Amino acid sequence: MSTATQPDRFARVGDDPLVIEWHVQKHIMFTWEIDIEALDPFVPDELTAVEVRPGIGLFSVATLLYQPNQFRPGSPPFLELVSVAHVQADLSVKMPMSRFAMHAISVYSDSPDFIDQEAEKLFTPTTLDPSLTLTFTENWDGVDAADQDGPIISFRNTNPNPVYTPDELWGQHYNDTHGLHFGVWEWDGVKCEHMQRGNAGKFFPHPFFKGMDLSRLHGCYRQMIPKPGSTAVERFYKTRQLRR
């Protein structure tokens, strides 16, 4: 179900109720180093991009395949491709420690239902893309994304011996579409997360990146890949408007 109603420890964070609960079949997220100057145009003035070292920020792209029946019985599985800038977390928020905070730059999905719900509850910069395709490798540790405009990304795991462990992540998200909004998210599943260097893949010029200078991207900083056959849960809490 896309909107959760079961009372449990995930029902709220502080005064913010749970508004969306997604069940995810596959979820690969690669984080890349990028020159801050190339990232800054996509980060609102109120936020501060994370720097892993002077002048170098973090840019993540995630691919998700969701389970069926999220919106109603019989609703089909669907895809999401999302890019985010990593920003400083607000440590004053009453919540479990934030693993990372992100500001959404671009979101594509082939599901009209997903687009509508994201726009209504999270105010993400969503685009309906019926031609979006995600092709995952047999071991779920790599993915190619493309649509009618051409290839978008091609990611490959660089760890030959991944170790998968259960984990529960908490974080924060910002969206600046109808004013700047803030919210809390949670993710739990079985994953491998590592920082092993190597040829992690490539980016292609594409409208998805909204004119970002991809030549300013550097090596892959971190990779998160799911355990084959596992399912993850992703939760989002009611957003707050910070600026109109």
N, C-alpha and C positions, 0 to 999 in steps of 0.2 A: 504494500500500500504506500502511496506517495505521501499521504498525510497521516501521521501516527496519532492514535487516540489511547493506546494502552498506558495506564499509569505505571511508571517505573522510575528508576534512578536517572533515566535520560529525559524525563518528562519536562524538565525546565532547568535553566541555568540562572541562578539568582532570580530575578523577576521576569525573565524571558522564557516563554513557553516554547516547546518544540512545535515547529510548524511543518517540517518536511522530513520524511524518513525514506531514503532510497536504499534499494537492495541491488548490489552491483555484482555482475558476473565476472568482469575483468576490468582492471584499473591499473594502468601503467602511467607513472609520472616521472619525468626526467627534469632535473633542474640544471640550468646552465649558467655559467658566468657571462656577464655582459658589461660593457662599459657603461658606467652610470650616465654619462652624457646621452647615450642612445636610449636609455630607459626613462630618464627624467620626464620627457614630454608626455609619457603615459601615466604619470603618477600625480594625483592632485596635490596642490600646494600644502594642504593640511597634513599630508602624510610624508614620511621620510623613508626613502628606500634603504633597505639593509645593504651594508657594504661588508663583504667578506675580507676585503683589504682595500686600501685607499683607491677610490675610483672604479671599483669593480662591484657591481650589484648581482642580484640573482633573478633569473627569469625561468619560470617553469611552464611546461606544456604537459597536459594530462589527457589521456584517452580513456573513455569509459564505455563499457557495454552493460546496459541495465537489464535486469530481469523483466520478463513479461508480467502483466497484470498489475502494473504500478498504479494505473489510473482507474481501472475498472476491470472486471473479469473479462479476459480475452484480449485486453490491450497488448499490443506486440512489444517485444524488446526494442530498445532504441539506443542511439549512440550520442555521445557528447565529445566534443573536442574543445578544450579550454586553455587559454594562456593567462598567466598572472605574473605580476611583479611582486616580489617579496618586500614587505614594508615592516617598520617597527611595530611591535605589538603594544597595545594599551594595557599595561600591567595593573591599572587600577580597577579593571573589570573583575567582578566576583565570578570566578570560574576556575576549573583546573588549569594548571600552568599551560600557556599557549606554546605549542611546539613551533608554530610559525604563523604569521599573519600575511594575508595576500590581498592584492587589489586586482580585480578582474580586468583584463584588457580586451579579450575577445572570447566569445562563446558561440560555437556552432552546434546544432543538433538537427537530426532528421525527424524529430517528433514535434508536431504542432502543440500537443498537450504539454510537453516539457517546456517549450518556449513560453507558452502562456503562463504556466505556473511560476517559472523563474522570474518573469517580468512582473508578475503580480505580488510575489512574496519576498523575493530577494533583490529585485531591481538590477539584475545582471545585464550586461550588454549582449543580449542574445540575438542570434540570426538563424532563421529557419533555412536549412540546407538539405533538401530532400536527396541530393546526389552524394552526400557525405558517405564515405566508406572507410572502415577501419579493418585492416587485415592483420590479425595477430599471428605470431609464430606458433608453431606446434607446442612449444614449452611455455607459452604465455609470457615470454621474456623479451619480446620485441613487437613492434607494431609499425605499420605503414598507414598514413592517413592521406586521403585524396578526395577530390570531388571533380565536378565538371570543369573547373578552372585549372585542374592539374594536380600534381603531387604537392603535399604540404610539409610532411615530416616523415623521416624514416629513422626509428630508434632501435638500437640493439643492446642487450645486456652485455656488459664487459666482464662480468664475474663468472668464470667457468664452473665454480662450485658454490652456487647460492645456498644460503641457509635460511630457511623460512621459520618465522616465529610469530605467534599471536601478538598483537599490539593494539593499544587504544590511544588514539591521537586526539588532541583538542587544539583548536586554533581559532583565528579570527579572520573575517573577510570584510572587505570594503567594496562598494560599488558606487560609481558616480554617473548614473544615467539620469534619473529624476531627482537630482540632488544627491548629496553624499550620504550613503547609508552604511551602517556598521552592524555586524552580527557575529554570532559564535557558531562554530561548526564542530562536529565530532565525527571520527572515523574509527571503526574497529574491524579487524580482519587478520588474515595470516599473510605475511609479506616478507620479502627480503629487501632490505635497504642498505645500500653500500656506496662507497666513494672510490671504487677501484677505477683507475684511469684506463684509457684505451679508446678505440674507435667506437664511440657510442652512437654514431649516426650523423644525420645531416638535416638541414632545413632547406626548403625551396622557396623562391620568391612566390608570394601568394597574397591575395587580398585579406586572408585571415589575419595577417600580421599588421595590417593597418598602416603600412608605410614604414615600419620599424627597419632600421638599418641592420640587416642580418649579418653584415660583415663585421659588426662590432661584438658578435658572440664569440666566446672563447670555448674552452673545454667543458665537458660535462662535470658538474659539481657533485651531484648526488642522483642515484637511481632508485626508484621504488617499483618493485614488481610483485605481482600476487603469486601465491602458491597455486600451481595448476589444480583445478577442480574445487577451489575454495570460493566462498562468497563473502563479500564485505558489506557492511552497513555504513551509510553516510547520513548524518543528521544535521539539520540546520534549524536555528532558533530565530525567534522573531527579531526582525531588524529594527534599528533605531535610526531616525533621521538626524544627521549631524549638521547638515546644511541644505537649504533649499536651492 
